[in-house]
Amino acid sequence: MKFKKYRDLILGIIALAISAAYLFYTAQIKKRPKLTPSYASARTIPYLLGILLAIIAVLLILQGIRKMRAYDESRDAGEKMSRTDLTAVALTFIVIIGYILLLQPLGFCLATVLYLFLQMLVLAPKEKRNLSLFACVSVGFTAVIFVAFRVGLQQLLPRGVIESLLGF
C-alpha cells in the first residue's frame, strides 16, 4: 500500500473538510447595511468559492476512488516530480507570500497586477513567455475584479498608491 495509490482520495477528503470549515466561517461574516438594494453581500463571493471548493473536492475524491481501482505499480516509478516542477512549486509559494505581504502597503490593484504577472512568469514555459501579453492580462483582470467588487458588490478592497491617486 503506497501513498500514491490513495493520494487523490486523501487530498480530496482534506479539501472537503477545508471547504466545510470555510463555509462555516463564511456564515460568520457580518452583513452591513447597504446603501442601495442588492442581492450580493460580503458573504456572496466567499460562499461561491466555498461551494466551488467543495465540488472540486468531491470530484477529486471520485477520481481518487477510480485511481485506486486502476492502480498500476509499473507507473509508480515514472511519476516522480522533476526539478523544474519543484522549482515552480517553490517559486509559486514565494510569489503568494510576497503578494500577502505587499497587499496592504501597495494596495489591491498594484499588488494584484504584480502577483499575476510574476505568477504567469513562473508557470509559463520559457519558450512561450510573452511579457506584453502577461502585462495586459494582469492589468485587465485586476481592473475587472476591482470594478466588480467596488461597483457590483459595493465592497472595499485594500487601498494603496494607485487607489489614492485615482480617488477610490
C-alpha positions in Angstrom: 0.0 0.0 0.0 1.6 3.2 -1.2 0.7 6.8 -0.7 0.4 7.5 -4.4 -2.4 5.0 -4.7 -4.5 7.0 -2.1 -3.1 10.5 -2.8 -6.2 11.9 -4.6 -8.6 10.3 -2.2 -6.8 11.7 0.8 -6.3 15.2 -0.7 -10.0 15.2 -1.7 -11.1 14.4 1.8 -8.8 17.1 3.2 -10.1 19.7 0.7 -13.7 18.8 1.5 -13.0 19.3 5.2 -11.4 22.6 4.5 -14.3 23.7 2.4 -16.7 22.7 5.2 -14.8 24.8 7.6 -14.5 27.7 5.1 -18.3 27.6 4.6 -18.9 27.6 8.3 -16.7 30.6 8.9 -18.3 32.3 5.8 -21.6 32.2 7.6 -20.0 34.1 10.5 -19.3 37.2 8.2 -21.3 40.1 9.4 -23.5 41.9 6.9 -23.5 45.7 7.0 -26.4 47.8 5.9 -26.4 48.5 2.1 -26.8 51.9 0.6 -28.6 50.5 -2.4 -30.6 47.3 -2.7 -28.6 44.4 -4.0 -28.6 40.6 -4.0 -24.9 40.4 -3.2 -23.3 40.9 0.2 -20.0 40.3 1.8 -20.9 36.6 2.0 -21.7 36.1 -1.7 -18.2 35.5 -3.1 -16.9 33.5 -0.2 -20.0 31.2 -0.4 -19.5 30.7 -4.1 -15.8 29.9 -3.5 -16.6 27.5 -0.7 -19.2 25.7 -2.8 -16.7 25.6 -5.8 -14.0 24.1 -3.5 -16.5 21.5 -2.2 -17.4 20.5 -5.8 -13.8 20.2 -6.8 -13.1 18.2 -3.6 -15.9 15.7 -4.4 -14.5 15.4 -8.0 -11.1 14.7 -6.5 -12.5 12.0 -4.2 -14.2 10.4 -7.1 -11.0 10.5 -9.2 -9.1 9.0 -6.2 -11.6 6.1 -6.0 -11.3 5.5 -9.7 -7.4 5.6 -9.5 -7.4 3.2 -6.5 -9.3 0.6 -8.6 -7.0 1.0 -11.6 -3.7 1.5 -9.8 -0.7 0.1 -11.7 2.6 -0.4 -9.8 4.7 0.0 -13.0 3.6 3.6 -13.4 4.8 4.5 -9.9 8.4 4.9 -11.0 7.5 7.3 -13.8 5.6 9.8 -11.8 8.5 11.5 -9.9 8.4 15.2 -9.9 11.2 16.8 -12.0 13.5 19.5 -10.7 11.7 22.2 -12.7 8.3 21.2 -11.2 9.7 21.5 -7.7 11.2 24.9 -8.6 7.9 26.1 -10.0 6.1 25.0 -6.8 8.6 26.7 -4.5 8.5 29.9 -6.6 4.7 29.9 -6.5 4.8 29.8 -2.7 7.3 32.6 -2.6 5.1 34.7 -5.0 2.0 34.1 -2.9 3.8 35.0 0.3 5.1 38.2 -1.4 1.5 39.0 -2.5 0.2 38.6 1.0 3.0 40.8 2.4 2.6 43.5 -0.3 -1.2 43.7 -0.4 -1.6 46.1 2.5 1.3 48.5 1.7 0.8 48.6 -2.1 -3.0 48.1 -2.2 -5.1 45.7 -4.2 -4.5 47.0 -7.7 -0.7 47.2 -7.7 -0.1 44.1 -5.6 -2.5 42.0 -7.8 -1.1 43.2 -11.1 2.4 42.4 -9.8 1.3 39.0 -8.4 -0.4 37.9 -11.6 2.5 39.0 -13.8 5.0 37.1 -11.7 2.8 34.0 -11.4 2.4 33.8 -15.1 6.2 34.1 -15.5 6.7 31.2 -13.1 4.2 28.9 -14.7 4.8 29.7 -18.4 7.5 27.6 -20.3 10.5 29.7 -21.2 9.9 29.4 -24.9 6.2 30.6 -24.6 6.8 33.7 -22.4 5.1 36.8 -23.8 5.7 39.7 -21.4 3.4 42.1 -23.1 0.5 39.6 -23.0 1.2 38.8 -19.4 1.1 42.5 -18.5 -2.1 43.1 -20.4 -3.8 40.1 -18.8 -2.6 41.2 -15.4 -3.9 44.7 -15.7 -7.1 43.7 -17.4 -8.0 41.0 -14.9 -7.2 43.3 -12.0 -9.4 46.1 -13.4 -12.3 43.7 -14.0 -12.1 42.4 -10.4 -11.7 45.9 -9.0 -14.8 47.2 -10.8 -16.8 44.0 -9.9 -16.0 44.5 -6.2 -16.3 48.3 -6.0 -19.3 48.8 -8.3 -21.1 45.5 -8.5 -20.7 44.2 -4.9 -20.0 47.5 -3.3 -17.1 46.1 -1.3 -13.9 47.9 -0.4 -10.6 46.4 -1.3 -7.2 47.3 0.3 -6.3 50.8 -0.8 -2.9 51.7 -2.0 -0.9 54.2 -4.1 -3.0 53.8 -7.2 -6.4 53.9 -5.5 -5.3 57.1 -3.5 -4.2 58.8 -6.7 -7.4 58.0 -8.5 -9.6 58.9 -5.5 -11.1 55.5 -4.9 
